[in-house]
Amino acid sequence: MDKLERRSMLKSLGALSLGMAAPSLSKGETLVAPYFIKQQKLETDILVIGGGTAGTIAAIQAGRAGAQTILIESGSQLGGTTTTGGVAFPGIFHAWGKQIIGGIGWELVMDCVQLNGDKLPNFSLLPDRHWKHQVTVNPSLYTLLAEEKCLEAGVDIRYYETPHQIEFKEGKWWVETVGKGTKVQIICDQIIDCTGNALIASMAGYNVLREADTQPGSLVFRIGGYDYDALDLSKIPQQYHRVLRQNMLERKTRTSREHTFVPYSYVYVPGADSTTSESHTIANQEGRSTLLNLIRELRSFPGCENVKLIQLKTETAVRETYRIEGLYQMTRLDYVEGRLFEDSLSYSFYPIDLHREGKSIYQEFLKPDIVASIPLRSLIPQRSRNFLVAGRCVSSDRLANSALRVQASCMGMGQAAAATAVLANKQGITPSEVPINDIKQLLKEHGAIVPS
């Protein structure tokens, strides 16, 4: 649909809305038909489900590679953890002085940095803390640019829709989605599940795994209204010091190593689960309730009487739910030893990073010159055809997953999964049968850095 057609459609919808909202007008009244569900039947080459970190990059890659692509996102915008979750410092793209993840994800991040006038860390210097090589982005700008790149790639974005039925028949996937006033049947050749929860893989009947006890989620926020340097911390309980230190209203952004890093904080949400609308609602409610109580408590301390909420992210960011049982399960040992597989398609560089409610974060840092890689087999569910995943639901054990789940790694997976799906579709085969060298060649053509 071109811009002229879209404007005409929006104008018609606007006129209809006006007729509904202003029945008292003496002239121009319109009798509006009762509410009905618009039913559609669409066909596409690639269906990407989930417009978060991995799904956005997957959709752009598929579209740029010439595949007809539909992207379904149950929310109102793209970006996931970076935008609605508020973790606006995707990383890590560099390891040991060189870049190890590039491609479409890095292009999007760089466009954000340049358009916002931000600065990059000095990647040639090895930091004393891994997070100093994070790249802060403006999340609102990230949303705008991500959507623009999808549309330029010819991707059909469908917001506010979610699949509720899926079936593989006659060599194609038949997916039924529902949304506000819509019910859509989508017939596609290849599916990429980027929900983060392996939701579509589970709906399709493939095995998924999760821990009995999952990592807590985080609701990200900023507060201000106080002068941290003037506080008498001896009169404030220790558990509040971190929040106050990270969120000073007058505090300027840190610019160490010529890198802007915006202060923020978060409250933990135990057991946060975004798999269903019900569990996601509970996660958001618990996070908001915890934060509200925190603000009330802070205002009772000397020097904090004027504490106020400056910013609150849309959703609780979730770290861990379900992951697939893939053709290969990456292990902690694979990760920390930097194992290179024959079918490795992207890198990952982040410490093992397991958050634990009420305890310190468990971390294992990679040894010098070690970089982990991700095999195609870990993106393919067992017994599947024409189906891939990308992002947090990658086939991996819990400790490996705690490192693989970060944004840069998910971007690399998203681009690799999409390149594989496009080639599988063109060659009339399932993803596990696509020659690895063909995938690597396509990825290189689109700027990705592939393991070798």
C-alpha positions, 0 to 999 in steps of 0.5 A, a space after each residue: 500500500 503506497 502513501 496515497 492509498 494509506 492517506 485515503 484510507 485514513 481519511 475515510 476511517 476518520 470520517 467514519 469515526 467523526 460520524 460515530 463520535 458526533 451524532 448531534 451534528 445537525 448536518 452531515 449525520 451518517 447512520 453507521 453500520 453495527 460493529 463487525 469483525 473484518 475478516 481477511 485472507 493473506 498469503 506471504 513468503 515469510 511470517 515473522 511473529 513478534 516485533 521485538 529485538 530479534 523480530 524487527 531485524 528478521 523482518 527487515 532482512 527478509 524484506 530486503 532479501 526480496 521475500 514478501 514479509 508480514 510482521 505481527 506485533 501484539 503491541 503498538 510499536 517495534 523494539 521490544 526490550 529496547 523500547 517498551 521495556 526501556 533497556 535502551 542500551 543494546 549490546 554488546 557488538 564488540 569484543 576484545 577490540 573488534 566488532 563481532 556483530 554488525 549487519 542490520 541491527 548495528 545499522 539501526 543502532 548507528 542511525 539512532 546514535 547519529 540522528 540523536 547526536 550521541 557518542 560511541 564508546 571507544 571500542 579500541 580500549 578494553 573496558 574494566 566493566 563490560 557494560 561500558 561498551 553498551 551503546 545507549 540509544 534514544 528508544 523513541 527514535 529507535 521505534 521510529 527508525 525501526 518502523 521506517 526500515 521495515 516499511 522501506 523493506 516492504 514489510 507489512 506490519 500488523 500491530 495489535 494482532 496475535 495468533 490464536 491458531 496455527 496449522 501446517 498443511 499442504 506444505 504451508 503454514 496456516 496462521 489465524 490471528 485476531 486483533 481489534 476488529 480483525 480476524 486474519 488468516 495468513 498462509 505462509 511458506 516460512 515462520 520465524 517465532 520471535 515472541 521471546 516466549 517460544 509461544 508460536 513453537 508451542 502452539 505448533 506442537 513443538 517441545 519447549 522448556 523452562 525452569 521451575 524458578 525463572 529470573 525476575 523481570 525488571 520495570 525500568 524507571 527514572 526518578 528525580 527531585 533531590 540532590 544526591 550529593 546533599 543526602 545524609 545516607 546514614 539516615 536512609 536505609 542501605 537498600 535505597 542507596 542504589 536507586 537514589 545514586 542512579 537517578 539524580 534529577 540534576 545529575 548529568 549523563 556520564 561521559 566517560 570514554 566519550 560515551 553517553 550513558 543515561 542513568 536509570 533504575 528498575 524494580 525487580 518483578 519476581 516470576 515475570 512472565 509475558 507468555 499470556 495476556 493474563 501473566 503479562 498483566 500480572 507482571 506489569 501490575 506487580 511492577 507498578 505496585 512495587 514502584 509506587 510503594 517505593 516512591 512513597 517510601 523514598 519520600 519519607 526520608 530526609 532530603 527525599 521529600 520531593 522525590 518524583 517519578 520522571 519516566 516509567 517504561 510501558 512494560 515490565 521487561 522479561 528475562 526468562 520464560 520458555 525456550 525451544 528444544 532445538 536440533 542442538 541445545 547450546 550449553 554453558 560450556 559451549 558459550 564460555 569456551 567459545 565453541 565454533 560450530 560448522 553451522 555457526 551463523 552469528 556471534 554473542 558476547 556477554 557474560 553469563 548473567 543470571 539475576 536472582 531475587 534477593 541475591 547478587 547477580 551470578 556472572 561468569 565473564 568470558 576469558 580473553 579472546 573468547 567469543 561465543 557463536 550460535 549455530 543454526 541448529 539452535 534456531 530450529 525446533 526438533 521435528 519442525 519444517 519451515 520453522 525457525 526461532 530467533 531471540 531469547 527462546 533459542 535452544 540453550 540451557 539456562 546459563 547459556 541463555 542468560 547471556 544469549 538473551 541480550 539485544 545484540 545477540 538477538 539481533 544477530 540471530 534475527 538476521 541469521 534466521 531470516 536469511 535462512 528462511 528466505 533461502 529455504 523458501 527460494 530453494 523449496 527446502 526446509 531451513 535445516 537443509 539450506 547450505 550453510 555457505 549460502 546463508 553466510 553469503 547472503 548475510 555478508 551481502 547485508 553487512 552481517 559479521 559471520 563466524 569463521 
